Amino acid sequence: MKQGVRSPGWRKTDKGIVAMCAKKTIGVVAVLAAILSSFGGPHPVCVQPAEGYNCWPMIQSVRGKLVCVYTSGTRHDPGERGRGTFARTSSDGGRTWSARVTVAQDPKKGQTPVAKGLDEKGDMLVWVRCYGGGPLMALYRTKDGSSFERVAEPALDKGPMMQITDVFRVPKVGLMSFWFGGSYA
């Protein structure tokens, strides 16, 4: 890790792999993963070592492969123009990570992942919040984390959109995500 980076606090859980962020005065500088089954053993592995503000990571297991989706920009601003959503995969439990692939990036918009889940076939779904015009949210699908396709841009209320939840399955209904609006103020 870089000098001046504060290590995150780790806590032992039975969940296996989690994403953690290390913070520096200017913001998040790395997306990290740790294998918690061997807590106290291997050190966290840097998933995204590039300069910038790499943040809002989410990890999903897809067909035995870990897929880490995150956003990258220059500051803590989800609407920053040019901020994109990217992914990396690991086939060895998070010890090594693939080169990054683009999920969504537009130089005129800020695009930040906000939720994820699996569809009925086991494909990963990722909700990406879009700032700068156009739809508020876009839903992307991947079979393996190496390529993503946009599958939906729902016509949501253009009011103050705050969040959309992870994708989950309701028996006899299908896949769902809750969304809510309002103001943090």
C-alpha positions as CSV (number, residue, x, y, z in Angstrom):
1,M,0.0,0.0,0.0
2,K,1.0,3.6,-0.5
3,Q,2.6,5.6,2.3
4,G,-0.1,7.6,4.2
5,V,-2.8,5.0,3.5
6,R,-4.6,3.9,6.6
7,S,-5.5,0.2,6.7
8,P,-9.2,-0.6,7.1
9,G,-10.5,-2.3,10.2
10,W,-11.2,-6.0,9.6
11,R,-13.7,-8.1,11.5
12,K,-14.0,-11.8,11.4
13,T,-17.2,-13.2,9.8
14,D,-18.3,-16.4,8.3
15,K,-19.1,-14.8,4.9
16,G,-15.8,-15.7,3.2
17,I,-14.8,-12.7,1.0
18,V,-15.7,-9.1,1.5
19,A,-14.7,-5.8,-0.2
20,M,-13.0,-3.2,1.9
21,C,-11.6,0.3,1.1
22,A,-8.5,2.0,2.4
23,K,-8.9,5.7,2.9
24,K,-6.5,8.6,2.4
25,T,-7.2,12.3,3.0
26,I,-8.2,12.8,-0.6
27,G,-10.5,9.7,-0.6
28,V,-10.5,6.0,-1.4
29,V,-7.3,5.0,-3.2
30,A,-7.8,1.2,-3.5
31,V,-10.5,-1.4,-3.6
32,L,-9.3,-4.4,-1.5
33,A,-10.5,-7.9,-0.8
34,A,-9.5,-10.3,2.0
35,I,-10.1,-14.0,2.5
36,L,-11.7,-14.0,5.9
37,S,-11.7,-17.8,6.4
38,S,-7.9,-17.4,7.0
39,F,-8.3,-14.2,9.1
40,G,-5.0,-13.2,10.4
41,G,-3.2,-15.0,7.6
42,P,-2.9,-13.5,4.1
43,H,-3.0,-9.7,3.8
44,P,-5.7,-8.0,1.8
45,V,-5.2,-8.1,-1.9
46,C,-5.6,-4.9,-3.9
47,V,-8.3,-5.4,-6.6
48,Q,-7.9,-2.0,-8.2
49,P,-4.4,-0.4,-7.8
50,A,-4.9,2.5,-10.2
51,E,-4.6,6.1,-9.1
52,G,-7.8,8.0,-8.5
53,Y,-10.8,7.7,-6.4
54,N,-11.8,4.0,-6.7
55,C,-14.8,3.3,-4.6
56,W,-18.3,1.8,-4.0
57,P,-17.1,-1.8,-4.6
58,M,-19.5,-4.8,-4.7
59,I,-18.5,-8.4,-5.0
60,Q,-20.7,-11.2,-6.3
61,S,-20.0,-14.8,-6.9
62,V,-21.0,-15.8,-10.5
63,R,-20.5,-19.5,-11.5
64,G,-17.6,-20.0,-9.1
65,K,-15.9,-16.7,-10.1
66,L,-15.8,-13.6,-8.0
67,V,-16.8,-10.4,-9.9
68,C,-15.9,-7.1,-8.2
69,V,-17.8,-4.1,-9.7
70,Y,-16.7,-0.6,-8.7
71,T,-16.5,3.0,-9.9
72,S,-13.5,5.1,-10.6
73,G,-13.1,8.9,-10.8
74,T,-10.9,11.6,-9.3
75,R,-12.9,12.7,-6.2
76,H,-15.9,11.7,-4.0
77,D,-18.6,12.7,-6.4
78,P,-20.8,10.1,-8.0
79,G,-21.9,12.6,-10.6
80,E,-18.4,13.5,-11.7
81,R,-18.3,13.6,-15.5
82,G,-16.4,10.7,-17.0
83,R,-16.7,8.6,-13.8
84,G,-17.2,5.0,-15.0
85,T,-18.3,1.7,-13.6
86,F,-15.7,-1.1,-14.1
87,A,-15.3,-4.8,-13.1
88,R,-12.5,-7.3,-12.4
89,T,-12.8,-11.0,-11.9
90,S,-11.0,-13.6,-9.8
91,S,-11.0,-17.4,-10.3
92,D,-8.8,-18.1,-7.3
93,G,-10.8,-16.8,-4.5
94,G,-9.5,-13.2,-4.7
95,R,-5.8,-13.9,-4.7
96,T,-5.4,-12.5,-8.2
97,W,-7.6,-10.3,-10.3
98,S,-8.1,-9.8,-14.1
99,A,-7.6,-6.6,-16.0
100,R,-10.5,-4.3,-15.6
101,V,-13.4,-4.2,-18.1
102,T,-15.8,-1.4,-18.6
103,V,-19.4,-1.8,-17.5
104,A,-20.5,1.7,-18.3
105,Q,-18.6,4.9,-19.0
106,D,-19.6,8.1,-20.8
107,P,-17.4,11.2,-20.8
108,K,-20.5,13.4,-20.2
109,K,-21.9,11.5,-17.3
110,G,-21.1,10.0,-13.9
111,Q,-22.0,6.3,-13.7
112,T,-21.8,4.6,-10.3
113,P,-22.8,1.0,-9.3
114,V,-25.4,1.0,-6.6
115,A,-26.8,-2.6,-6.4
116,K,-26.3,-6.1,-7.6
117,G,-27.8,-9.6,-7.6
118,L,-28.3,-12.7,-9.7
119,D,-31.1,-13.4,-12.2
120,E,-32.9,-16.8,-12.4
121,K,-30.1,-18.2,-14.7
122,G,-27.3,-17.2,-12.4
123,D,-26.2,-14.2,-14.4
124,M,-25.0,-11.1,-12.4
125,L,-27.2,-8.0,-12.6
126,V,-25.8,-4.6,-11.7
127,W,-27.8,-1.4,-11.2
128,V,-25.8,1.7,-12.3
129,R,-26.9,5.2,-11.3
130,C,-26.5,7.7,-14.1
131,Y,-25.9,11.4,-13.6
132,G,-25.8,14.0,-16.3
133,G,-28.9,13.4,-18.4
134,G,-30.8,10.4,-19.7
135,P,-32.1,7.6,-17.6
136,L,-31.6,7.7,-13.8
137,M,-30.7,4.0,-13.7
138,A,-29.5,1.4,-16.1
139,L,-29.4,-2.4,-15.4
140,Y,-26.5,-4.4,-16.8
141,R,-26.1,-8.2,-17.0
142,T,-23.0,-10.4,-17.3
143,K,-22.6,-14.2,-17.5
144,D,-19.0,-14.2,-16.2
145,G,-17.8,-10.6,-15.4
146,S,-15.8,-10.3,-18.6
147,S,-18.4,-8.4,-20.7
148,F,-21.6,-6.6,-19.7
149,E,-24.8,-5.7,-21.7
150,R,-27.3,-3.0,-20.8
151,V,-30.7,-4.8,-20.5
152,A,-33.0,-2.1,-19.0
153,E,-33.4,1.6,-18.5
154,P,-36.6,1.9,-16.4
155,A,-38.6,5.1,-16.6
156,L,-38.3,6.1,-13.0
157,D,-39.7,9.3,-11.5
158,K,-37.2,12.2,-12.3
159,G,-37.6,13.5,-8.7
160,P,-34.8,13.2,-6.2
161,M,-33.6,9.6,-6.6
162,M,-31.7,8.3,-3.7
163,Q,-31.2,4.6,-4.0
164,I,-32.2,1.3,-5.5
165,T,-31.7,-2.0,-3.6
166,D,-30.0,-5.3,-4.5
167,V,-31.9,-7.6,-6.9
168,F,-33.8,-10.3,-5.1
169,R,-36.2,-13.1,-6.0
170,V,-39.8,-13.2,-4.7
171,P,-41.4,-16.7,-5.1
172,K,-44.3,-16.6,-7.6
173,V,-43.5,-13.0,-8.5
174,G,-40.0,-12.8,-9.9
175,L,-37.0,-10.6,-9.6
176,M,-37.4,-7.3,-7.8
177,S,-35.5,-4.2,-6.5
178,F,-37.0,-1.6,-4.3
179,W,-36.1,2.0,-5.1
180,F,-36.8,5.1,-3.1
181,G,-36.5,8.9,-3.5
182,G,-36.4,11.9,-1.3
183,S,-33.7,14.0,0.2
184,Y,-30.9,13.2,2.8
185,A,-31.4,16.8,4.1
